[in-house]
Amino acid sequence: MKILSDAFGDDIKKMTLVSMKLEDEDQVKEAVKGCKYIIHSASPFFLETPGDYKESVLKPAKEGLKNILEQARESGTVERVVYTSSSICVTDQTKGEKTFGPDDYTEENSQMNAYYISKIQGEAYVQAFLKDQEESKDDKIRKIEVVT
């Protein structure tokens, strides 16, 4: 908490930190009630990639992000979600020295650990969510801002 207090000063008193199972839609729905802003910085992380990484890393990361974005949109109060992405999403080191731009996204490969894959998939999910939201002709769909 000291790091957050140092970074945010007195504004830390306006924040609520929530710990929950992000795969649990009801817990997420309850947590976002009344929120104006959400900082989503959770992602499963293991020092060694588990054998069942699709279930223990990728599934909870994707389900959690989906629940946060959907519940934020449905809340009626959330204006912005900040999703902590990762530089791995845009700095594909296999491409060598290069200047990376908005169209340069890293593709998954078999050499990556599960955390990298979860961040790449998360970034792709956010981009698809924003595109669907932008292209929607349904005025009943409340649009939120997502920053990665």
C-alpha positions in Angstrom: 0.0 0.0 0.0 2.9 2.4 0.6 3.8 2.4 -3.0 0.3 3.3 -4.0 0.1 6.0 -1.2 3.4 7.5 -2.4 2.1 7.5 -6.0 -1.4 8.8 -5.4 -1.0 10.8 -2.3 -4.4 11.8 -0.7 -6.2 10.5 -3.8 -5.6 7.0 -2.5 -8.4 7.6 0.0 -10.8 7.8 -3.0 -9.7 4.4 -4.3 -11.1 1.0 -3.4 -8.9 -2.1 -4.0 -10.8 -5.3 -4.7 -9.6 -8.8 -4.6 -11.9 -11.4 -6.2 -12.2 -14.3 -8.6 -12.4 -12.5 -11.9 -14.0 -15.6 -13.5 -17.0 -15.1 -11.2 -19.3 -12.8 -13.0 -21.4 -12.1 -9.9 -18.3 -11.0 -7.9 -17.2 -8.7 -10.7 -20.7 -7.3 -11.0 -20.8 -6.5 -7.3 -17.3 -5.0 -7.4 -18.0 -2.6 -10.2 -21.2 -1.2 -8.7 -20.8 2.6 -8.4 -17.4 2.7 -9.9 -16.4 5.4 -12.3 -13.0 4.0 -13.3 -11.5 0.6 -13.2 -7.8 -0.3 -13.3 -7.5 -4.0 -14.3 -4.0 -5.2 -13.6 -4.6 -8.8 -12.8 -3.3 -11.8 -14.8 -2.3 -15.2 -13.6 1.5 -15.5 -13.4 3.7 -18.5 -12.8 7.5 -18.6 -12.8 7.3 -21.9 -14.7 4.5 -22.5 -17.2 2.2 -25.1 -15.8 1.3 -28.1 -17.9 -2.3 -27.2 -17.8 -1.6 -23.5 -18.7 -4.7 -23.3 -21.0 -6.9 -23.9 -17.9 -4.8 -22.3 -15.2 -3.5 -19.2 -17.0 -5.3 -18.5 -20.3 -8.9 -19.3 -19.4 -9.0 -17.2 -16.2 -7.2 -14.3 -17.8 -9.6 -14.2 -20.7 -12.7 -14.8 -18.6 -11.7 -12.2 -16.1 -11.0 -9.6 -18.7 -14.3 -10.4 -20.5 -16.2 -10.1 -17.2 -14.6 -6.8 -16.3 -15.3 -5.2 -19.7 -18.9 -6.5 -19.9 -19.8 -5.6 -16.3 -18.2 -2.2 -16.8 -20.3 -1.5 -19.8 -23.5 -2.8 -18.1 -22.8 -0.9 -14.8 -24.2 2.4 -16.0 -21.4 4.2 -14.0 -18.1 3.1 -15.4 -16.6 5.6 -17.9 -13.1 4.2 -18.3 -11.3 0.9 -17.9 -7.5 0.9 -17.8 -6.2 -2.5 -18.8 -2.5 -3.1 -18.1 -1.2 -4.7 -21.2 2.4 -5.6 -21.8 5.2 -4.5 -24.0 5.4 -8.1 -25.3 2.2 -7.4 -27.2 3.9 -4.9 -29.5 7.6 -5.7 -29.4 8.0 -8.9 -31.2 11.7 -9.6 -30.6 11.9 -12.1 -33.4 11.6 -9.1 -35.9 14.9 -7.7 -34.8 15.7 -4.0 -34.6 12.7 -2.1 -35.9 10.5 0.8 -35.0 7.1 -0.6 -33.9 3.8 1.1 -34.8 0.1 0.7 -34.1 -0.2 -2.2 -36.6 2.7 -4.2 -35.1 1.2 -6.8 -32.8 3.2 -9.8 -31.6 1.9 -13.2 -32.8 1.8 -16.1 -30.3 4.5 -18.7 -30.8 5.5 -22.0 -29.1 8.6 -20.4 -27.4 6.5 -18.0 -25.3 5.5 -18.6 -21.7 1.8 -18.7 -20.7 1.9 -15.2 -19.2 3.0 -13.7 -22.6 0.3 -15.6 -24.4 -2.3 -14.4 -21.9 -1.3 -10.8 -22.4 -1.3 -11.1 -26.2 -4.7 -12.7 -26.1 -5.9 -10.1 -23.7 -4.8 -7.2 -25.9 -6.5 -8.8 -28.9 -9.7 -9.2 -26.9 -9.6 -5.5 -25.8 -9.1 -4.4 -29.4 -12.0 -6.7 -30.7 -14.2 -5.4 -27.8 -13.5 -1.8 -28.8 -14.0 -2.5 -32.5 -17.4 -4.2 -31.8 -18.4 -1.3 -29.6 -17.5 1.3 -32.2 -19.2 -0.5 -35.0 -22.4 -1.3 -33.1 -25.5 0.5 -34.4 -27.4 -0.4 -31.2 -27.9 2.9 -29.2 -28.7 0.8 -26.2 -25.1 -0.5 -25.9 -23.3 1.9 -23.6 -19.8 2.7 -24.8 -16.9 2.8 -22.4 -13.4 3.9 -23.0 -10.6 1.3 -22.6 -7.0 2.3 -22.3 -4.3 -0.3 -22.8 
